């Protein structure tokens, strides 16, 4: 079974890496993470 997590972001450069690492630490089989950024000026 595939699990897809969609993360909408805007100016989350300081937080996104930490969040993704925590999600991967859950060891979910078949995991896909889709990060959708809304043209953040901070380089997200």
Rosetta constraint file for C-alpha pairs under 8 A:
AtomPair CA 1 CA 29 HARMONIC 7.70 0.50
AtomPair CA 1 CA 30 HARMONIC 6.26 0.50
AtomPair CA 2 CA 29 HARMONIC 7.39 0.50
AtomPair CA 2 CA 30 HARMONIC 4.59 0.50
AtomPair CA 2 CA 31 HARMONIC 5.98 0.50
AtomPair CA 2 CA 32 HARMONIC 7.41 0.50
AtomPair CA 3 CA 28 HARMONIC 7.69 0.50
AtomPair CA 3 CA 29 HARMONIC 7.73 0.50
AtomPair CA 3 CA 30 HARMONIC 5.89 0.50
AtomPair CA 3 CA 31 HARMONIC 4.82 0.50
AtomPair CA 3 CA 32 HARMONIC 6.14 0.50
AtomPair CA 4 CA 31 HARMONIC 5.89 0.50
AtomPair CA 4 CA 32 HARMONIC 4.70 0.50
AtomPair CA 4 CA 33 HARMONIC 5.75 0.50
AtomPair CA 4 CA 34 HARMONIC 7.29 0.50
AtomPair CA 5 CA 31 HARMONIC 7.69 0.50
AtomPair CA 5 CA 32 HARMONIC 6.30 0.50
AtomPair CA 5 CA 33 HARMONIC 4.86 0.50
AtomPair CA 5 CA 34 HARMONIC 6.16 0.50
AtomPair CA 6 CA 33 HARMONIC 5.99 0.50
AtomPair CA 6 CA 34 HARMONIC 4.75 0.50
AtomPair CA 6 CA 35 HARMONIC 5.91 0.50
AtomPair CA 6 CA 36 HARMONIC 7.29 0.50
AtomPair CA 7 CA 33 HARMONIC 7.47 0.50
AtomPair CA 7 CA 34 HARMONIC 6.15 0.50
AtomPair CA 7 CA 35 HARMONIC 4.75 0.50
AtomPair CA 7 CA 36 HARMONIC 6.10 0.50
AtomPair CA 8 CA 35 HARMONIC 5.97 0.50
AtomPair CA 8 CA 36 HARMONIC 4.78 0.50
AtomPair CA 8 CA 37 HARMONIC 5.95 0.50
AtomPair CA 8 CA 38 HARMONIC 7.65 0.50
AtomPair CA 9 CA 35 HARMONIC 7.07 0.50
AtomPair CA 9 CA 36 HARMONIC 6.05 0.50
AtomPair CA 9 CA 37 HARMONIC 4.76 0.50
AtomPair CA 9 CA 38 HARMONIC 6.36 0.50
AtomPair CA 9 CA 40 HARMONIC 7.93 0.50
AtomPair CA 9 CA 44 HARMONIC 7.73 0.50
AtomPair CA 10 CA 37 HARMONIC 5.83 0.50
AtomPair CA 10 CA 38 HARMONIC 5.51 0.50
AtomPair CA 10 CA 39 HARMONIC 7.15 0.50
AtomPair CA 10 CA 40 HARMONIC 5.21 0.50
AtomPair CA 10 CA 44 HARMONIC 7.25 0.50
AtomPair CA 11 CA 40 HARMONIC 5.11 0.50
AtomPair CA 11 CA 41 HARMONIC 6.79 0.50
AtomPair CA 11 CA 42 HARMONIC 5.50 0.50
AtomPair CA 11 CA 43 HARMONIC 7.48 0.50
AtomPair CA 11 CA 44 HARMONIC 6.00 0.50
AtomPair CA 12 CA 16 HARMONIC 5.72 0.50
AtomPair CA 12 CA 42 HARMONIC 7.65 0.50
AtomPair CA 12 CA 44 HARMONIC 5.78 0.50
AtomPair CA 13 CA 17 HARMONIC 7.64 0.50
AtomPair CA 13 CA 42 HARMONIC 6.37 0.50
AtomPair CA 13 CA 43 HARMONIC 6.32 0.50
AtomPair CA 13 CA 44 HARMONIC 4.36 0.50
AtomPair CA 15 CA 19 HARMONIC 6.28 0.50
AtomPair CA 16 CA 20 HARMONIC 6.17 0.50
AtomPair CA 16 CA 44 HARMONIC 7.60 0.50
AtomPair CA 17 CA 21 HARMONIC 6.15 0.50
AtomPair CA 18 CA 22 HARMONIC 6.26 0.50
AtomPair CA 19 CA 23 HARMONIC 6.30 0.50
AtomPair CA 20 CA 24 HARMONIC 6.21 0.50
AtomPair CA 21 CA 25 HARMONIC 6.14 0.50
AtomPair CA 22 CA 26 HARMONIC 6.82 0.50
AtomPair CA 23 CA 27 HARMONIC 7.76 0.50
AtomPair CA 24 CA 28 HARMONIC 7.19 0.50
AtomPair CA 37 CA 44 HARMONIC 7.12 0.50
AtomPair CA 40 CA 44 HARMONIC 6.04 0.50
